[in-house]
Amino acid sequence: MKNYAIYGILWLLIAIMVSQGPLYAQTNTKKAALQELSLTDDEIKVLFEKKKDPLFAGILSFYMPGLGQFYSDEKLKGALFLVTEYTIIVGSLFYFLDFNFKAGSDSGFNLGIDAKRTNLGVISTKRKHLFYATLATLSVIHVYNIIDAVQSAGSFNHSLHEKRQELIKKYPQLNLGYNGNGGMYFGLSSGF
């Protein structure tokens, strides 16, 4: 039992001598320098910002025009796609459908296709081609919207990576890395 007490006292003395040595003084100055690291709000946002999934952005834009761009922080472009596609859809509805609001014996809302029939009873060729052209234009814009959403998410990820690399150059004591699950970790290097 005495031996354990003596070993304990010896270890305590060694720890005190090491803590007062020059190595301890160097680590204290490094810790003090690391504590002086001050990041701006934008730099902190860059550290904690998550990458955007391009496939998810494309799926969002498939279901609602411009939503993938909103997800990728391109709000103006997303609003442009949303307004453009819905303007074409609503404009086509009012152009190709006949809305009647009647009062009296035929009161209520009547919806019928405005066929503009010819003498033979078929839809006029001019309106049919216009309908197909409108449908084709809307389809092309929607496919372009999906492709652009995927590219927007990819460019967001590339820009985020470049901003993080600039942070590493500006603050060399920052230790940024990525784990296998797509997550990111960061810490401060101690200089050892």
C-alpha positions as CSV (number, residue, x, y, z in Angstrom):
1,M,0.0,0.0,0.0
2,K,2.9,2.3,0.8
3,N,4.4,1.7,-2.6
4,Y,1.2,2.9,-4.3
5,A,1.2,6.1,-2.3
6,I,4.8,6.8,-3.2
7,Y,4.1,6.1,-6.9
8,G,1.2,8.5,-6.7
9,I,3.2,11.2,-5.1
10,L,6.0,10.8,-7.7
11,W,3.5,11.0,-10.6
12,L,2.1,14.1,-9.0
13,L,5.5,15.8,-8.8
14,I,6.4,14.8,-12.3
15,A,3.1,16.3,-13.5
16,I,3.8,19.6,-11.7
17,M,7.3,19.8,-13.1
18,V,6.1,19.2,-16.6
19,S,3.3,21.7,-16.3
20,Q,5.7,24.4,-15.3
21,G,8.3,23.6,-18.0
22,P,8.8,25.4,-21.4
23,L,6.6,23.0,-23.3
24,Y,3.6,24.0,-21.1
25,A,4.4,27.7,-21.8
26,Q,4.4,27.1,-25.6
27,T,1.0,25.3,-25.5
28,N,-0.5,28.1,-23.4
29,T,0.5,30.7,-26.0
30,K,-0.9,28.6,-28.8
31,K,-4.2,28.2,-26.9
32,A,-4.3,31.9,-26.4
33,A,-3.7,32.5,-30.1
34,L,-6.4,30.1,-31.0
35,Q,-8.9,31.7,-28.7
36,E,-8.4,35.0,-30.6
37,L,-9.9,33.5,-33.8
38,S,-13.0,35.5,-34.6
39,L,-15.2,34.7,-37.6
40,T,-17.7,37.0,-39.2
41,D,-21.4,35.9,-39.4
42,D,-21.0,35.1,-43.1
43,E,-17.9,32.9,-42.4
44,I,-19.8,31.1,-39.7
45,K,-22.7,30.6,-42.1
46,V,-20.3,29.1,-44.7
47,L,-19.0,26.6,-42.0
48,F,-22.5,25.4,-41.1
49,E,-24.2,25.6,-44.5
50,K,-25.1,22.2,-45.9
51,K,-24.6,21.1,-49.5
52,K,-27.6,20.8,-51.7
53,D,-28.7,17.6,-53.3
54,P,-29.0,18.1,-57.0
55,L,-31.4,15.1,-57.5
56,F,-33.7,16.5,-54.8
57,A,-33.6,20.0,-56.4
58,G,-34.6,18.4,-59.7
59,I,-37.5,16.5,-58.1
60,L,-38.7,19.7,-56.4
61,S,-38.7,21.6,-59.7
62,F,-40.6,18.7,-61.3
63,Y,-43.4,19.0,-58.9
64,M,-43.5,22.8,-58.7
65,P,-41.7,25.1,-61.1
66,G,-38.9,27.1,-59.5
67,L,-38.9,25.2,-56.2
68,G,-35.5,23.6,-56.9
69,Q,-34.0,27.0,-57.6
70,F,-35.5,28.3,-54.3
71,Y,-33.9,25.3,-52.6
72,S,-30.5,26.2,-54.1
73,D,-30.8,29.8,-52.9
74,E,-31.5,31.2,-56.4
75,K,-34.8,32.9,-55.5
76,L,-35.0,35.3,-58.4
77,K,-34.6,32.5,-61.0
78,G,-37.0,30.3,-59.1
79,A,-39.6,33.1,-59.1
80,L,-39.1,33.7,-62.8
81,F,-39.7,30.0,-63.6
82,L,-42.8,29.9,-61.3
83,V,-44.4,33.0,-62.8
84,T,-43.5,32.0,-66.4
85,E,-45.0,28.5,-66.3
86,Y,-48.1,29.4,-64.3
87,T,-48.7,32.4,-66.6
88,I,-48.7,30.1,-69.6
89,I,-50.9,27.6,-67.9
90,V,-53.5,30.1,-66.7
91,G,-53.4,32.0,-70.0
92,S,-54.0,28.8,-71.9
93,L,-56.9,27.9,-69.7
94,F,-58.6,31.3,-70.4
95,Y,-57.8,31.1,-74.1
96,F,-58.8,27.5,-74.9
97,L,-61.7,27.1,-72.4
98,D,-64.9,29.0,-72.4
99,F,-65.9,30.3,-69.0
100,N,-69.5,31.4,-68.7
101,F,-70.9,33.0,-65.5
102,K,-74.6,33.3,-66.1
103,A,-77.4,34.5,-63.8
104,G,-81.0,33.5,-64.1
105,S,-82.4,30.1,-65.1
106,D,-78.9,28.9,-66.3
107,S,-77.2,30.3,-63.2
108,G,-73.9,28.9,-62.1
109,F,-70.5,28.3,-63.5
110,N,-70.4,26.6,-66.9
111,L,-67.1,25.4,-68.3
112,G,-66.9,24.2,-71.9
113,I,-64.2,23.9,-74.5
114,D,-64.2,26.7,-77.0
115,A,-63.7,24.7,-80.1
116,K,-64.4,27.3,-82.7
117,R,-65.8,24.7,-84.9
118,T,-65.8,24.9,-88.7
119,N,-68.8,24.1,-90.9
120,L,-67.8,20.4,-90.7
121,G,-67.9,20.4,-86.9
122,V,-64.2,19.7,-86.2
123,I,-61.9,22.0,-84.3
124,S,-60.2,24.6,-86.5
125,T,-56.7,23.7,-87.5
126,K,-55.3,27.1,-86.5
127,R,-56.4,26.7,-82.9
128,K,-55.4,23.1,-82.7
129,H,-51.8,24.0,-83.8
130,L,-51.7,26.8,-81.4
131,F,-52.7,24.5,-78.5
132,Y,-50.0,22.0,-79.5
133,A,-47.4,24.8,-79.8
134,T,-48.4,26.1,-76.3
135,L,-48.2,22.6,-74.8
136,A,-44.8,22.0,-76.5
137,T,-43.5,25.3,-75.2
138,L,-44.6,24.6,-71.7
139,S,-43.0,21.2,-71.8
140,V,-39.7,22.6,-73.0
141,I,-39.7,25.3,-70.3
142,H,-40.5,22.7,-67.6
143,V,-37.8,20.3,-68.7
144,Y,-35.3,23.2,-68.8
145,N,-36.5,24.2,-65.3
146,I,-35.7,20.8,-64.0
147,I,-32.2,20.7,-65.6
148,D,-31.5,24.2,-64.3
149,A,-32.5,23.2,-60.8
150,V,-30.0,20.3,-60.9
151,Q,-27.2,22.6,-62.2
152,S,-28.1,25.3,-59.6
153,A,-27.6,22.8,-56.8
154,G,-24.3,21.7,-58.3
155,S,-23.1,25.3,-58.7
156,F,-24.2,26.0,-55.1
157,N,-22.1,23.1,-53.8
158,H,-19.1,24.2,-55.9
159,S,-19.3,27.8,-54.6
160,L,-19.6,26.5,-51.0
161,H,-16.5,24.4,-51.4
162,E,-14.6,27.4,-52.8
163,K,-15.7,29.6,-49.9
164,R,-14.5,26.9,-47.4
165,Q,-11.2,26.6,-49.1
166,E,-10.8,30.4,-48.8
167,L,-11.6,30.1,-45.1
168,I,-8.9,27.5,-44.7
169,K,-6.4,29.8,-46.4
170,K,-7.4,32.7,-44.3
171,Y,-7.5,30.8,-41.0
172,P,-4.9,28.0,-41.3
173,Q,-5.7,26.8,-37.8
174,L,-9.2,25.7,-39.0
175,N,-9.4,22.0,-39.6
176,L,-12.2,21.2,-42.0
177,G,-13.0,17.7,-43.3
178,Y,-15.8,15.5,-44.5
179,N,-16.9,12.1,-43.2
180,G,-18.2,9.3,-45.4
181,N,-21.9,10.1,-44.9
182,G,-21.7,13.5,-46.6
183,G,-21.4,15.3,-43.3
184,M,-18.7,17.9,-42.4
185,Y,-16.6,18.3,-39.3
186,F,-14.4,21.2,-38.3
187,G,-12.1,21.9,-35.4
188,L,-9.0,24.0,-34.5
189,S,-5.5,22.6,-35.1
190,S,-3.3,22.7,-32.1
191,G,-0.1,22.8,-34.0
192,F,1.4,19.6,-32.7
